[in-house]
Amino acid sequence: MDADAIEEGRRRWQARYDKARKRDADFTTLSGDPVEPAYGPRPGDTYEGFERIGWPGEYPFTRGLYPTGYRGRTWTIRQFAGFGNAEQTNERYKMILAAGGGGLSVAFDMPTLMGRDSDDPRSLGEVGHCGVAIDSAADMEILFKDIPLGDVTTSMTISGPAVPVFCMYLVAAERQGVDPGVLNGTLQTDIFKEYIAQKEWLFQPEPHLRLIGDLMEHCARDIPAYKPLSVSGYHIREAGATAAQELAYTLADGFGYVELGLSRGLDVDTFAPGLSFFFDAHLDFFEEIAKFRAARRIWARWMKETYGAKTDKAQWLRFHTQTAGVSLTAQQPYNNVVRTAVEALSAVLGGTNSLHTNALDETLALPSAQAAEIALRTQQVLMEETGVANVADPLGGSWYVEQLTDRIEADAEKIFDQIKERGARAHPDGQHPIGPITSGILRGIEDGWFTGEIAESAFQYQQSLEKGDKRVVGVNVHHGSVTGDLEILRVSHEVEREQVRVLGSRKDARDDARVKSALEAMLAAARDGSNMIGPMLDAVRAEATLGEICGVLRDEWGTYTEPPGF
């Protein structure tokens, strides 16, 4: 790009920056020297390919979505928490908010993730142990007691039963007197990553996509600020994928949901802003920064050139980041504080919109209150003390970071081609029921391609650890330690007994005829193709349980069995 074009871009960015709202903060170094809100080539310099880097807040958004960077607003501190029953988790949420957390992120226990009630025999021993137990709208009411849902953004990390759980969230808001139309937050909902990596699915892929399409329609019409689809790469990376695989598989999943929305006749500029993303921040500091920058650029380009999005908001890739749980070690667990801080810094320098920092003891158990506080303070130290929020994309223009960004983008594009090729083999006539990327994803799930690719990457990394080519402090190098045992959080089995008792009491007190009628209406909607959200909300208002709602749909749609792989 020539010097005149660069200077025109600088003037355009400066005008937008001057008009934008800024935080009341001290934008100077620790020594008191002022810093510019963004940096670029020196006046008069040329920069080959600068149009792919650009200025903050301009297409292709490599350097961030806003001209102000974090000077306008910082990232949201959104700590992931949930354990025991709704009352216990509600107390933890109040602690997080009182300590300065800006949003909530709900962790659910395994029975809830699998769409089962706490009294299901398969739930025995699992209730409340990896997250909070939610059986009905009554539990959701308690979970957010004294937390006004109209004033706080809430993320829910759940995929298989995401839609009925979200309906419970909407009903809890109604019972607080909050208009659901003003709610803001994100719902994971991303079922593709379950078949690809996490393996917590309920139904066959096609009917599950239908349910997600119903939710997209409902939110686009009635809850415009809420993001009903948080597309998750986190679990893909935790399963052993490389940075490029995490990026490519996640964005491909996002393209699949765009194709789903288009197949429903939705306007891309209306529904695309309701898509958000969830990435892993791993330990290779610069690779992670490059991954986040490449993600924004790829998404903007595909949305504009492939799917016809015209507005900036429809081209924006908004994302939440969580530091890498798989990087934490049981050996020398206090080292995990350092790992988490480095990972969090990479997410911030990559321009994350919200962030969760893992606790040092999470490899052993759910976080203790002290460990959760340290994790929260890690973000606050980055935000308040380091100066990293003063300059937008401070590593933009770095030879190393820009080369890494280009390389990861190129690797991702190769993977997109592989996915499209699989879709072409599945539909050689070119008649894709939803879209070409969606066809490739479904084919890759059916024949185990995604699973095999991730397994191979995980195997190669494990070999490098065992050979000592990759080193982990306290695991295969620097073993000596003075660290004693940690006091970890333990969830009493009394929680499960009490949850089952309360659930039984609620079932006894409700109107069974109303529940039965609501479930029958929901099933009728499933069969006739009409939008299922309204009937599902009615079932939730009648206190139908999560297990009952998911059970009706399992019986109708069948369950999914993963193809064997060797």
VEXGU-119148 format. One record per residue (C-alpha): residue number from 0; x, y, z. Coordinates in nm, 3 decimals. Layout:
VEXGU-119148
<NUM <X Y Z>>
...
This chain:
VEXGU-119148
<0 <0.000 0.000 0.000>>
<1 <0.139 0.342 -0.094>>
<2 <0.198 0.625 0.151>>
<3 <-0.103 0.830 0.039>>
<4 <-0.345 0.540 0.094>>
<5 <-0.198 0.471 0.437>>
<6 <-0.235 0.836 0.534>>
<7 <-0.594 0.843 0.410>>
<8 <-0.665 0.543 0.630>>
<9 <-0.497 0.712 0.926>>
<10 <-0.713 1.025 0.882>>
<11 <-1.026 0.812 0.851>>
<12 <-0.938 0.619 1.167>>
<13 <-0.851 0.940 1.356>>
<14 <-1.187 1.095 1.270>>
<15 <-1.373 0.790 1.399>>
<16 <-1.157 0.776 1.711>>
<17 <-1.219 1.144 1.788>>
<18 <-1.596 1.094 1.771>>
<19 <-1.599 0.776 1.980>>
<20 <-1.664 0.764 2.351>>
<21 <-1.357 0.698 2.566>>
<22 <-1.312 0.581 2.921>>
<23 <-1.210 0.832 3.186>>
<24 <-0.865 0.685 3.240>>
<25 <-0.495 0.772 3.242>>
<26 <-0.355 0.670 2.904>>
<27 <0.011 0.712 2.989>>
<28 <0.301 0.479 3.069>>
<29 <0.395 0.398 3.427>>
<30 <0.653 0.677 3.398>>
<31 <0.386 0.924 3.294>>
<32 <0.463 0.947 2.923>>
<33 <0.156 0.976 2.696>>
<34 <0.092 0.703 2.439>>
<35 <-0.104 0.719 2.116>>
<36 <-0.431 0.523 2.091>>
<37 <-0.294 0.327 1.792>>
<38 <0.027 0.308 1.594>>
<39 <0.102 0.245 1.226>>
<40 <0.362 0.316 0.960>>
<41 <0.542 0.649 0.989>>
<42 <0.406 0.927 0.766>>
<43 <0.548 0.890 0.419>>
<44 <0.629 0.520 0.457>>
<45 <0.491 0.253 0.226>>
<46 <0.391 -0.089 0.360>>
<47 <0.325 -0.378 0.124>>
<48 <0.002 -0.555 0.218>>
<49 <-0.103 -0.296 0.477>>
<50 <-0.463 -0.328 0.360>>
<51 <-0.465 -0.671 0.529>>
<52 <-0.358 -0.510 0.858>>
<53 <-0.527 -0.172 0.842>>
<54 <-0.637 0.048 1.128>>
<55 <-0.840 -0.049 1.436>>
<56 <-1.214 -0.057 1.372>>
<57 <-1.189 -0.092 0.993>>
<58 <-1.241 -0.386 0.760>>
<59 <-1.101 -0.652 0.772>>
<60 <-1.079 -0.582 1.148>>
<61 <-0.743 -0.753 1.190>>
<62 <-0.656 -0.494 1.454>>
<63 <-0.988 -0.505 1.639>>
<64 <-1.350 -0.409 1.602>>
<65 <-1.338 -0.058 1.745>>
<66 <-1.125 0.247 1.658>>
<67 <-1.067 0.306 2.029>>
<68 <-0.947 -0.045 2.116>>
<69 <-0.988 -0.087 2.491>>
<70 <-0.988 0.290 2.543>>
<71 <-1.359 0.287 2.465>>
<72 <-1.435 -0.004 2.695>>
<73 <-1.221 -0.279 2.834>>
<74 <-1.290 -0.647 2.785>>
<75 <-1.560 -0.797 3.006>>
<76 <-1.430 -0.997 3.300>>
<77 <-1.655 -1.301 3.277>>
<78 <-1.558 -1.569 3.529>>
<79 <-1.688 -1.923 3.463>>
<80 <-1.843 -2.066 3.778>>
<81 <-2.092 -2.322 3.896>>
<82 <-2.097 -2.603 4.151>>
<83 <-2.334 -2.786 4.380>>
<84 <-2.688 -2.654 4.374>>
<85 <-2.831 -2.327 4.249>>
<86 <-2.820 -2.164 4.593>>
<87 <-2.447 -2.234 4.640>>
<88 <-2.361 -2.107 4.293>>
<89 <-2.573 -1.796 4.346>>
<90 <-2.352 -1.711 4.644>>
<91 <-2.038 -1.752 4.430>>
<92 <-2.186 -1.526 4.160>>
<93 <-2.256 -1.254 4.412>>
<94 <-1.895 -1.282 4.532>>
<95 <-1.764 -1.250 4.173>>
<96 <-1.981 -0.946 4.101>>
<97 <-1.893 -0.780 4.431>>
<98 <-1.521 -0.834 4.359>>
<99 <-1.546 -0.653 4.027>>
<100 <-1.652 -0.918 3.776>>
<101 <-1.838 -0.767 3.484>>
<102 <-2.044 -1.066 3.373>>
<103 <-2.136 -1.420 3.466>>
<104 <-2.061 -1.748 3.292>>
<105 <-2.255 -2.055 3.404>>
<106 <-2.091 -2.396 3.440>>
<107 <-2.342 -2.682 3.448>>
<108 <-2.297 -3.029 3.596>>
<109 <-2.276 -3.339 3.377>>
<110 <-2.640 -3.451 3.414>>
<111 <-2.756 -3.105 3.303>>
<112 <-2.510 -3.106 3.012>>
<113 <-2.655 -3.439 2.903>>
<114 <-3.018 -3.327 2.938>>
<115 <-3.090 -3.551 3.238>>
<116 <-3.260 -3.476 3.567>>
<117 <-3.081 -3.513 3.897>>
<118 <-3.301 -3.811 3.988>>
<119 <-3.211 -4.002 3.671>>
<120 <-3.023 -4.322 3.767>>
<121 <-2.746 -4.224 3.524>>
<122 <-2.692 -3.902 3.722>>
<123 <-2.588 -4.088 4.036>>
<124 <-2.264 -3.945 4.178>>
<125 <-2.245 -3.661 3.924>>
<126 <-2.495 -3.406 4.055>>
<127 <-2.327 -3.071 4.123>>
<128 <-1.974 -3.202 4.077>>
<129 <-1.851 -3.028 3.760>>
<130 <-2.099 -2.741 3.765>>
<131 <-2.438 -2.642 3.896>>
<132 <-2.740 -2.875 3.881>>
<133 <-3.038 -2.728 3.693>>
<134 <-3.352 -2.939 3.666>>
<135 <-3.623 -2.678 3.603>>
<136 <-3.707 -2.310 3.585>>
<137 <-3.733 -2.306 3.965>>
<138 <-3.361 -2.385 3.988>>
<139 <-3.285 -2.109 3.739>>
<140 <-3.479 -1.862 3.954>>
<141 <-3.265 -1.950 4.255>>
<142 <-2.945 -1.940 4.049>>
<143 <-3.002 -1.570 3.972>>
<144 <-3.182 -1.468 4.292>>
<145 <-3.112 -1.099 4.371>>
<146 <-2.912 -1.066 4.046>>
<147 <-3.121 -0.849 3.809>>
<148 <-3.101 -1.026 3.474>>
<149 <-3.179 -0.705 3.289>>
<150 <-2.860 -0.548 3.424>>
<151 <-2.599 -0.823 3.387>>
<152 <-2.472 -1.012 3.083>>
<153 <-2.477 -1.386 3.123>>
<154 <-2.301 -1.657 2.926>>
<155 <-2.415 -2.018 2.949>>
<156 <-2.170 -2.291 2.850>>
<157 <-2.403 -2.566 2.739>>
<158 <-2.469 -2.717 2.398>>
<159 <-2.683 -3.029 2.381>>
<160 <-2.974 -2.905 2.596>>
<161 <-2.894 -2.536 2.538>>
<162 <-3.236 -2.446 2.398>>
<163 <-3.451 -2.579 2.688>>
<164 <-3.201 -2.440 2.941>>
<165 <-3.224 -2.102 2.770>>
<166 <-3.602 -2.123 2.789>>
<167 <-3.563 -2.171 3.165>>
<168 <-3.344 -1.860 3.173>>
<169 <-3.612 -1.662 2.989>>
<170 <-3.879 -1.780 3.231>>
<171 <-3.656 -1.688 3.528>>
<172 <-3.629 -1.337 3.380>>
<173 <-4.009 -1.320 3.341>>
<174 <-4.050 -1.417 3.706>>
<175 <-3.811 -1.138 3.804>>
<176 <-4.033 -0.896 3.613>>
<177 <-3.767 -0.844 3.346>>
<178 <-3.875 -0.816 2.982>>
<179 <-3.684 -1.099 2.806>>
<180 <-3.647 -0.868 2.507>>
<181 <-3.382 -0.662 2.692>>
<182 <-3.164 -0.956 2.794>>
<183 <-2.802 -0.958 2.685>>
<184 <-2.547 -1.238 2.688>>
<185 <-2.443 -1.547 2.498>>
<186 <-2.558 -1.907 2.474>>
<187 <-2.313 -2.166 2.351>>
<188 <-2.566 -2.382 2.160>>
<189 <-2.290 -2.493 1.919>>
<190 <-2.369 -2.859 1.857>>
<191 <-2.111 -2.911 1.582>>
<192 <-1.822 -2.896 1.831>>
<193 <-1.990 -3.166 2.041>>
<194 <-1.977 -3.413 1.754>>
<195 <-1.627 -3.295 1.664>>
<196 <-1.461 -3.278 2.006>>
<197 <-1.651 -3.264 2.335>>
<198 <-1.887 -3.559 2.273>>
<199 <-2.182 -3.431 2.480>>
<200 <-2.464 -3.463 2.229>>
<201 <-2.832 -3.553 2.266>>
<202 <-2.985 -3.603 1.922>>
<203 <-2.894 -3.668 1.560>>
<204 <-2.719 -3.369 1.396>>
<205 <-2.997 -3.271 1.152>>
<206 <-3.285 -3.234 1.403>>
<207 <-3.050 -3.056 1.640>>
<208 <-2.969 -2.805 1.366>>
<209 <-3.342 -2.755 1.319>>
<210 <-3.378 -2.666 1.689>>
<211 <-3.089 -2.420 1.665>>
<212 <-3.252 -2.261 1.360>>
<213 <-3.572 -2.213 1.561>>
<214 <-3.372 -2.039 1.835>>
<215 <-3.198 -1.812 1.584>>
<216 <-3.535 -1.705 1.444>>
<217 <-3.678 -1.642 1.791>>
<218 <-3.385 -1.432 1.912>>
<219 <-3.356 -1.232 1.589>>
<220 <-3.723 -1.141 1.625>>
<221 <-3.773 -1.102 2.002>>
<222 <-3.436 -1.073 2.184>>
<223 <-3.219 -0.862 1.954>>
<224 <-2.928 -0.799 2.193>>
<225 <-2.887 -1.163 2.295>>
<226 <-2.640 -1.381 2.106>>
<227 <-2.802 -1.724 2.074>>
<228 <-2.501 -1.897 1.925>>
<229 <-2.155 -1.889 2.078>>
<230 <-1.948 -2.103 1.844>>
<231 <-1.688 -2.282 2.050>>
<232 <-1.333 -2.361 1.950>>
<233 <-1.226 -2.398 2.312>>
<234 <-1.324 -2.763 2.340>>
<235 <-1.172 -2.841 2.000>>
<236 <-0.836 -2.706 2.118>>
<237 <-0.863 -2.880 2.455>>
<238 <-0.916 -3.209 2.270>>
<239 <-0.571 -3.174 2.113>>
<240 <-0.618 -2.961 1.800>>
<241 <-0.347 -2.724 1.680>>
<242 <-0.405 -2.349 1.677>>
<243 <-0.482 -2.357 1.303>>
<244 <-0.723 -2.650 1.345>>
<245 <-0.900 -2.477 1.633>>
<246 <-0.939 -2.164 1.424>>
<247 <-1.047 -2.337 1.103>>
<248 <-1.291 -2.587 1.256>>
<249 <-1.448 -2.315 1.469>>
<250 <-1.493 -2.065 1.189>>
<251 <-1.622 -2.340 0.960>>
<252 <-1.882 -2.424 1.224>>
<253 <-1.973 -2.056 1.229>>
<254 <-2.009 -2.054 0.850>>
<255 <-2.236 -2.356 0.887>>
<256 <-2.466 -2.163 1.120>>
<257 <-2.464 -1.869 0.879>>
<258 <-2.578 -2.109 0.607>>
<259 <-2.844 -2.240 0.845>>
<260 <-2.976 -1.888 0.902>>
<261 <-2.978 -1.814 0.531>>
<262 <-3.162 -2.139 0.463>>
<263 <-3.433 -2.016 0.702>>
<264 <-3.473 -1.699 0.498>>
<265 <-3.317 -1.479 0.764>>
<266 <-3.135 -1.161 0.664>>
<267 <-2.762 -1.207 0.721>>
<268 <-2.718 -0.847 0.838>>
<269 <-2.986 -0.909 1.101>>
<270 <-2.890 -1.249 1.241>>
<271 <-2.512 -1.257 1.194>>
<272 <-2.450 -1.005 1.477>>
<273 <-2.611 -1.267 1.704>>
<274 <-2.321 -1.506 1.645>>
<275 <-2.027 -1.494 1.882>>
<276 <-1.723 -1.715 1.933>>
<277 <-1.536 -1.881 2.218>>
<278 <-1.165 -1.951 2.182>>
<279 <-0.887 -2.110 2.385>>
<280 <-0.582 -1.907 2.488>>
<281 <-0.293 -2.152 2.502>>
<282 <0.069 -2.109 2.602>>
<283 <0.244 -2.020 2.275>>
<284 <0.211 -1.647 2.337>>
<285 <0.262 -1.505 1.988>>
<286 <0.085 -1.788 1.806>>
<287 <-0.228 -1.722 2.011>>
<288 <-0.221 -1.348 1.940>>
<289 <-0.183 -1.422 1.568>>
<290 <-0.470 -1.672 1.584>>
<291 <-0.711 -1.414 1.725>>
<292 <-0.610 -1.151 1.469>>
<293 <-0.641 -1.399 1.180>>
<294 <-0.983 -1.508 1.307>>
<295 <-1.126 -1.157 1.278>>
<296 <-0.981 -1.110 0.930>>
<297 <-1.103 -1.443 0.793>>
<298 <-1.452 -1.402 0.936>>
<299 <-1.494 -1.050 0.798>>
<300 <-1.376 -1.151 0.452>>
<301 <-1.598 -1.460 0.430>>
<302 <-1.901 -1.278 0.566>>
<303 <-1.858 -1.001 0.310>>
<304 <-1.744 -1.194 0.003>>
<305 <-1.916 -1.532 0.048>>
<306 <-2.233 -1.459 0.246>>
<307 <-2.304 -1.101 0.137>>
<308 <-2.297 -0.926 0.474>>
<309 <-2.298 -0.551 0.419>>
<310 <-2.281 -0.400 0.768>>
<311 <-1.977 -0.387 0.993>>
<312 <-2.164 -0.560 1.276>>
<313 <-2.250 -0.853 1.051>>
<314 <-1.881 -0.882 0.957>>
<315 <-1.751 -0.853 1.314>>
<316 <-1.615 -1.156 1.491>>
<317 <-1.687 -1.105 1.859>>
<318 <-1.523 -1.358 2.086>>
<319 <-1.484 -1.469 2.444>>
<320 <-1.160 -1.635 2.553>>
<321 <-1.081 -1.882 2.828>>
<322 <-0.729 -1.966 2.928>>
<323 <-0.624 -2.322 2.848>>
<324 <-0.746 -2.570 3.105>>
<325 <-0.540 -2.842 2.940>>
<326 <-0.222 -2.643 3.011>>
<327 <-0.275 -2.660 3.388>>
<328 <-0.078 -2.919 3.581>>
<329 <-0.143 -3.107 3.902>>
<330 <0.230 -3.097 3.968>>
<331 <0.346 -2.767 4.122>>
<332 <-0.004 -2.616 4.087>>
<333 <0.103 -2.261 4.177>>
<334 <0.282 -2.251 3.842>>
<335 <-0.067 -2.243 3.694>>
<336 <-0.105 -1.882 3.807>>
<337 <0.186 -1.788 3.579>>
<338 <0.052 -1.994 3.289>>
<339 <-0.291 -1.835 3.321>>
<340 <-0.151 -1.483 3.335>>
<341 <0.054 -1.536 3.017>>
<342 <-0.243 -1.689 2.835>>
<343 <-0.474 -1.409 2.949>>
<344 <-0.226 -1.149 2.824>>
<345 <-0.221 -1.312 2.480>>
<346 <-0.601 -1.294 2.467>>
<347 <-0.595 -0.925 2.558>>
<348 <-0.323 -0.841 2.305>>
<349 <-0.529 -1.036 2.050>>
<350 <-0.831 -0.815 2.122>>
<351 <-1.069 -1.046 2.308>>
<352 <-1.410 -0.904 2.395>>
<353 <-1.444 -1.097 2.720>>
<354 <-1.220 -1.325 2.921>>
<355 <-1.224 -1.603 3.179>>
<356 <-0.907 -1.687 3.366>>
<357 <-0.872 -2.040 3.505>>
<358 <-0.801 -2.103 3.871>>
<359 <-0.477 -2.267 3.982>>
<360 <-0.652 -2.570 4.133>>
<361 <-0.887 -2.656 3.845>>
<362 <-0.681 -2.955 3.738>>
<363 <-0.763 -3.108 4.078>>
<364 <-1.117 -2.992 4.152>>
<365 <-1.364 -2.708 4.108>>
<366 <-1.204 -2.378 4.214>>
<367 <-1.190 -2.287 4.579>>
<368 <-1.303 -1.936 4.673>>
<369 <-0.939 -1.826 4.717>>
<370 <-0.829 -1.970 4.382>>
<371 <-1.128 -1.809 4.210>>
<372 <-1.032 -1.473 4.358>>
<373 <-0.672 -1.505 4.236>>
<374 <-0.801 -1.586 3.888>>
<375 <-1.022 -1.277 3.894>>
<376 <-0.740 -1.057 4.028>>
<377 <-0.516 -1.179 3.744>>
<378 <-0.743 -1.005 3.495>>
<379 <-0.770 -0.696 3.711>>
<380 <-0.392 -0.664 3.737>>
<381 <-0.367 -0.685 3.357>>
<382 <-0.643 -0.429 3.316>>
<383 <-0.540 -0.179 3.583>>
<384 <-0.162 -0.202 3.615>>
<385 <0.009 -0.308 3.292>>
<386 <-0.098 -0.045 3.038>>
<387 <-0.207 -0.307 2.786>>
<388 <-0.550 -0.142 2.751>>
<389 <-0.401 0.192 2.644>>
<390 <-0.313 0.109 2.281>>
<391 <-0.517 -0.079 2.022>>
<392 <-0.340 -0.385 1.879>>
<393 <0.004 -0.283 2.012>>
<394 <0.177 -0.569 1.826>>
<395 <0.028 -0.474 1.489>>
<396 <0.306 -0.436 1.234>>
<397 <0.543 -0.669 1.417>>
<398 <0.724 -0.872 1.152>>
<399 <0.683 -1.188 1.360>>
<400 <0.319 -1.140 1.455>>
<401 <0.213 -1.039 1.105>>
<402 <0.391 -1.340 0.952>>
<403 <0.226 -1.571 1.206>>
<404 <-0.113 -1.414 1.136>>
<405 <-0.071 -1.471 0.762>>
<406 <0.049 -1.828 0.813>>
<407 <-0.241 -1.928 1.037>>
<408 <-0.485 -1.769 0.795>>
<409 <-0.335 -1.966 0.505>>
<410 <-0.344 -2.291 0.705>>
<411 <-0.708 -2.228 0.791>>
<412 <-0.799 -2.167 0.428>>
<413 <-0.648 -2.504 0.333>>
<414 <-0.869 -2.671 0.593>>
<415 <-1.177 -2.488 0.461>>
<416 <-1.098 -2.631 0.118>>
<417 <-1.083 -2.981 0.267>>
<418 <-1.421 -2.931 0.435>>
<419 <-1.580 -2.803 0.112>>
<420 <-1.433 -3.098 -0.076>>
<421 <-1.599 -3.340 0.168>>
<422 <-1.927 -3.159 0.115>>
<423 <-1.888 -3.188 -0.261>>
<424 <-1.836 -3.565 -0.228>>
<425 <-2.148 -3.589 -0.012>>
<426 <-2.353 -3.394 -0.268>>
<427 <-2.190 -3.433 -0.610>>
<428 <-2.492 -3.270 -0.775>>
<429 <-2.411 -2.947 -0.589>>
<430 <-2.754 -2.942 -0.422>>
<431 <-2.658 -2.887 -0.059>>
<432 <-2.967 -2.893 0.168>>
<433 <-2.831 -2.610 0.387>>
<434 <-2.499 -2.503 0.235>>
<435 <-2.163 -2.634 0.109>>
<436 <-1.971 -2.581 0.434>>
<437 <-2.253 -2.737 0.638>>
<438 <-2.253 -3.039 0.407>>
<439 <-1.878 -3.079 0.456>>
<440 <-1.907 -3.051 0.834>>
<441 <-2.184 -3.311 0.849>>
<442 <-1.986 -3.546 0.625>>
<443 <-1.674 -3.494 0.839>>
<444 <-1.874 -3.579 1.150>>
<445 <-2.032 -3.886 0.993>>
<446 <-1.706 -4.039 0.873>>
<447 <-1.499 -3.939 1.178>>
<448 <-1.263 -3.708 0.983>>
<449 <-1.258 -3.429 1.242>>
<450 <-1.200 -3.672 1.526>>
<451 <-0.917 -3.842 1.341>>
<452 <-0.742 -3.515 1.254>>
<453 <-0.756 -3.393 1.615>>
<454 <-0.641 -3.731 1.746>>
<455 <-0.338 -3.723 1.518>>
<456 <-0.243 -3.373 1.638>>
<457 <-0.285 -3.476 2.001>>
<458 <-0.071 -3.786 1.944>>
<459 <0.209 -3.586 1.785>>
<460 <0.213 -3.340 2.076>>
<461 <0.218 -3.624 2.329>>
<462 <0.513 -3.781 2.149>>
<463 <0.701 -3.449 2.163>>
<464 <0.639 -3.433 2.539>>
<465 <0.762 -3.785 2.596>>
<466 <1.075 -3.719 2.388>>
<467 <1.138 -3.396 2.577>>
<468 <1.111 -3.179 2.266>>
<469 <0.829 -2.989 2.436>>
<470 <0.885 -2.904 2.800>>
<471 <0.639 -2.851 3.082>>
<472 <0.781 -2.715 3.407>>
<473 <0.717 -2.952 3.696>>
<474 <0.615 -3.236 3.463>>
<475 <0.909 -3.333 3.243>>
<476 <1.160 -3.067 3.359>>
<477 <1.238 -2.889 3.688>>
<478 <1.068 -3.141 3.912>>
<479 <1.187 -3.031 4.255>>
<480 <0.928 -2.841 4.459>>
<481 <0.850 -2.713 4.809>>
<482 <0.478 -2.684 4.737>>
<483 <0.250 -2.865 4.979>>
<484 <-0.094 -3.006 4.918>>
<485 <-0.373 -2.765 4.827>>
<486 <-0.701 -2.742 5.010>>
<487 <-0.951 -2.809 4.734>>
<488 <-1.325 -2.763 4.706>>
<489 <-1.525 -3.081 4.758>>
<490 <-1.896 -3.107 4.680>>
<491 <-2.080 -3.309 4.942>>
<492 <-2.299 -3.599 4.831>>
<493 <-2.565 -3.435 5.047>>
<494 <-2.604 -3.184 4.763>>
<495 <-2.724 -3.463 4.535>>
<496 <-2.960 -3.606 4.794>>
<497 <-3.111 -3.265 4.861>>
<498 <-3.141 -3.182 4.490>>
<499 <-3.327 -3.507 4.427>>
<500 <-3.554 -3.445 4.728>>
<501 <-3.643 -3.092 4.615>>
<502 <-3.704 -3.210 4.259>>
<503 <-3.945 -3.475 4.386>>
<504 <-4.132 -3.214 4.592>>
<505 <-4.166 -2.985 4.291>>
<506 <-4.300 -3.265 4.075>>
<507 <-4.557 -3.350 4.343>>
<508 <-4.670 -2.986 4.368>>
<509 <-4.709 -2.905 3.998>>
<510 <-5.011 -2.952 3.770>>
<511 <-4.929 -3.278 3.589>>
<512 <-5.207 -3.232 3.335>>
<513 <-5.063 -2.893 3.239>>
<514 <-4.716 -3.044 3.203>>
<515 <-4.845 -3.327 2.986>>
<516 <-5.043 -3.091 2.763>>
<517 <-4.742 -2.859 2.719>>
<518 <-4.510 -3.146 2.630>>
<519 <-4.762 -3.277 2.377>>
<520 <-4.783 -2.933 2.216>>
<521 <-4.403 -2.919 2.196>>
<522 <-4.396 -3.262 2.033>>
<523 <-4.660 -3.153 1.782>>
<524 <-4.439 -2.856 1.687>>
<525 <-4.144 -3.091 1.644>>
<526 <-4.349 -3.299 1.402>>
<527 <-4.518 -3.027 1.197>>
<528 <-4.208 -2.815 1.143>>
<529 <-4.327 -2.504 1.325>>
<530 <-4.097 -2.305 1.553>>
<531 <-4.054 -2.496 1.879>>
<532 <-3.945 -2.213 2.111>>
<533 <-4.296 -2.096 2.204>>
<534 <-4.424 -2.445 2.299>>
<535 <-4.100 -2.519 2.483>>
<536 <-4.137 -2.199 2.687>>
<537 <-4.489 -2.307 2.781>>
<538 <-4.355 -2.644 2.897>>
<539 <-4.092 -2.470 3.108>>
<540 <-4.353 -2.235 3.260>>
<541 <-4.549 -2.546 3.361>>
<542 <-4.233 -2.668 3.544>>
<543 <-4.157 -2.948 3.301>>
<544 <-3.807 -3.065 3.383>>
<545 <-3.504 -3.064 3.159>>
<546 <-3.502 -3.444 3.151>>
<547 <-3.867 -3.456 3.050>>
<548 <-3.825 -3.206 2.767>>
<549 <-3.511 -3.371 2.632>>
<550 <-3.664 -3.716 2.680>>
<551 <-3.962 -3.633 2.459>>
<552 <-3.727 -3.511 2.185>>
<553 <-3.493 -3.810 2.222>>
<554 <-3.787 -4.043 2.174>>
<555 <-3.894 -3.851 1.863>>
<556 <-3.559 -3.784 1.700>>
<557 <-3.342 -4.069 1.826>>
<558 <-2.994 -4.049 1.974>>
<559 <-2.662 -4.022 1.796>>
<560 <-2.396 -4.293 1.789>>
<561 <-2.045 -4.192 1.690>>
<562 <-1.884 -4.395 1.409>>
<563 <-1.603 -4.618 1.536>>
<564 <-1.251 -4.519 1.449>>
<565 <-0.925 -4.712 1.467>>
